[in-house]
């Protein structure tokens, strides 16, 4: 364990408590924002709720709230941003699980959306979550200043679109034919995973009217943390079972995909994850003790077991 991780680990229980409390609050916000409706269209709402309210760590929403806390953002506002981010994340999981993409039957220990409902309903529910996320950000309830709302929309669009998560997923689908080197794998994972981790960090700061320097520092923190998170995911794909992770494991190796573990080896991959956690924490130096929970989040991302 690195010196930074060792120093931060004394408050690990406080981080877990904050993560759980934020998850509960975000679940309540999602439940309110995705209320059932009358009529046959409720089937798609039911599918949206199935995927969005099924638990999960809610790490991305936590990052939006914790970043907002650095700038004393009212929790009612940061929870709306957190919910919008989680809608995007859940839509991406629905689509990733489809037969045309990763073809998974299990997500968070339950049948994937297309198995629970059907492929068409799953696709529509993902589309609806994607659309609703931007409706939430554009609502004056998120922030009274329209220019702030526009910046939030822009940040999420960049994180989730072709220059971010979607582009990364495209590269990932092509990866077995691309012969990616280490820099190529870093770029893939920064886009596919890192952008939607850095995005909520930046959005929390935008919500608080932070300076560009502070927004960029939190974005850099999120990108380093995102790579650490993905390495931990690659490690879990090798070391854990579906029962532990709630999803299929071993699929990357079976598909011949280049991962951090296949390129670095298991122990070196773990070392790099810890080094990236240290790098992430270093980006928080300007925020002092107020960033304690964010520091813990970086350690969690690098060392998680599910």
N, C-alpha and C positions, 0 to 999 in steps of 0.2 A: 504494500500500500504506500502511495506517495505521501510526502509530508503534508501537502494540502489536504488530502483525503483523511489522513490521520487526525489533523486538527479539526476538520469539519465533522467527523463522525460522532463527536460527543453530543451533538444536537440532532442526531438522526431520528430520534423518536419524535422530536418537535416537528421535523419535516413530514414524517409519516402522518402525524395528526393533522397538520395543515393540508396535506394532499387529500386526506379523507374528507375533511370539512369542506374543501373546495369542490370535491367531486359531488358531495351531497347537495351543495348549493347549485352547482351547474345542472345536476339532474333535475332539480326542482324547476330551474329556469327553462330547461328543454321541455319538460312536461307541460309547462305553461305555454310556451311558444308553439308547441306542436300539438295543440289540443285537438281531440277528435272532432269531426264535422258530420253533419247530416248528409245523407245521399250516398250513392254508390261510389263516389270518389273517395269516400272514407277508407277504402281498401288501400289506397296508396299512402294515406296518412297512417294507417295501421302499420304498414311496412316501414315507413319512416320512423315511427316510434319504436318498433321492434329493434331496429339497428341503432338508433340514437340513445335509447334508454336502457341498453343492455349492460351497463356497467363499464368496465375498463378503468384504466388508471386515471384517466382525465388529466394527463400530464400537460398537454398543450393548453387546455383551459387554465390549469394551475399557473403556467408561465405567464399567461396574459394577466391574471389577477396579481401575481407576485410582482411583475414588472410595473403594473399600475400602482401598486402599493408604494413603490419607491417615490412616486410623485403625488401621493395622497389622493389618488383617484377614488371617488365614491364607489363603493362595492357594487351598487346597483348598475352602474355603467360598465364596470369591468366584467361583470357577469354576463352582460349582453354580448360583449366582444368575445368572451370565453365561449359562450354558447354558439356564436357564429363560427368560430374556429372549429369547434367540435362537430358542427354540422358538415363542414367541409371534410374533416377527417373521416367521419362516418360514411359520407358519400363515396369517398375514395376507397374505403374498405369494401363497400358493397360492390363497386365496379371491379376492384382487383380480384375479388373472389369468383367472378363470373367464369363460366367455361371458356370464353374467348380470351381470358387473361390467365389468372393463376389456377383456375378450376379447383377451388377449395370447397370442402363440404362442412368445415367446422370453423367457427369464429367465436372467440371468447367462451369456449366450452359449449356453444349451442349451434344448431344448424345455421349455415349462412343464409342470407336473405333469399337468394334464388332457390334454395332447398326448402325453406319454410313457406315461401309463397310460390313464385314461378319467375322465370327469367325476365319476362316483360315487366312484371310488377317491380322486381328488384331494380331494373334499369330506371324506371320512372321514379321510384322512391329516391334513388341517388340523384337524379336530375332535380327533383323537388327540393332535396336538402341543399344542394348546391345553390339553387336559386334563392331559397329562403334565407340562407346565410347573408346574402347581400341586402335583402330586404330588411333584415334585422339591423345591419350596420347603417343603412340609409335612414332609419327611423330617428326622429329627433329625440326619442327616449334614450338613445345611445349617447348622444351629446348634443347640446343645444346649438353648437356652432357647426354650420353646414360645411365649412372648410375642413374641420377636423373629421367629420363624417366622410368627406370625399377622400381624405388621406387614408383613412381606415379601409375604405373600399379598395383604393389603389394598392395598399400594402398586401391585403389578402389576395387580390387578383394576381399580383406578381408572385406571391408565394405559392399559389395553387395552380397557376396556368402553365403554358408551354415553356416558359423560362424557369419554372420551378418544378413542382410535384408532378404535373402531367408530363412534362418533358423528360423528367427522370424516369417515370414509368415506361415511356416509349423506349428510352435507351436500355432499360432493364429487359424489356421484351426482346430486344435485338442483341442482348449482351453476348449470347453464345456464339454469335457470328462476327463479333467486333474485335476480339483479341485485345481486350482492354488492359492497359498497363496500370500501375499503381495510381498514377495521376488520373487516369480515366475512371477508375473505380471510385476515387474520392469525389470526382465531379458528378458521377452518377448519383452517389448517395447524398451529396450535398443538395442536389436538386430533388431527388425522390423523397428523402426523409428530412434533411436539414432545413430546407426552406420553410416547411410547415412547423418546424420547431423554432426557428429564428423569427418567423412571422409574428406569432403571438407575443414574443418578447418585444419586438419593435412596436407592435400595436398598443401594448400597454403603455409604452412611453409616449406614443403619439397621443393617446387618450389623455395623458397628463400634461400635454403641451411642452414636452421635453425639448431640449436643444438637439440639433442634428448630431452633435458629437455623442450625446448620451444615447440617442436612438441607435446610432451605428455601433456603439460599444455593446449594447444589448443584442443587436443583431449578430455581431461577431461571437459573442458568448453563445448564442443559440446555434450558430453553425458548428462551432467546436463541440458543443454538447450533442448536436444531431449526429455527428460522426461517431462519437462515443456510444450513443444510443444504438446506432446501426451495428457497430462492432459487437456490442452486447447481444444484439439480436442474432448475429451470425454465430456467436458462441453458444447461445441457447439452442440454435438449430442443430448444433452438434451434440451438446451435452444433455439436453432435456427431452422430455417426452410430451406428446400431445396432451396428456392428462395434466401435466404441470403448466404448460403454456396456454392451453385452451385452443390451440390451432395445430395443424399438421407440422411436423418437423422433418428434417432431413431432405426436404424437397430441392433445395438449392444444389446440394451435392449430387443428388440423383439426376438433375437436369444439366449438370456440368457447368454451372455458373461459377464465375470467379467471385469469390467473397474475400473478406478480410482474413478469415481463418485459412482459406485455401492458399492465399498469397503469403501470409505472414507466419502461419502455424498457430496453434491454439494459444500457447503461452505468450508469444510475441504479440498476438492480437489483443490479449488481455492487458499487456503492458501498454500498448498504444492507446487503448481505451482510457486507462488511468492517466496517461500523459495528456490526452485530450481534455479530460476533466480538469486537470490542473490549468491547461490553457484557457478553458472556459472561465474558470474562477478568476484568473488574472485579468480578464476583461471587465470584471466587476469592481476593480480596486477603487475606482472613483466614488463608488456608492457606500463604501465603508461597511459598518455593522448592519445597515438597513438591508443589505443583500444576503444576509445569512441563509435564508430559506432557498434563494436561488443557488447559492453555493452548494447546499445540500442536494438540490435537484441535479446538479451536474454529477455529483458522486453517485447518486442513485442511478442515473442514466448509464453510467459506465459499469456498474457492478450489480445491476438488477438480476434477479433469478427467474422472472416471469414477465 
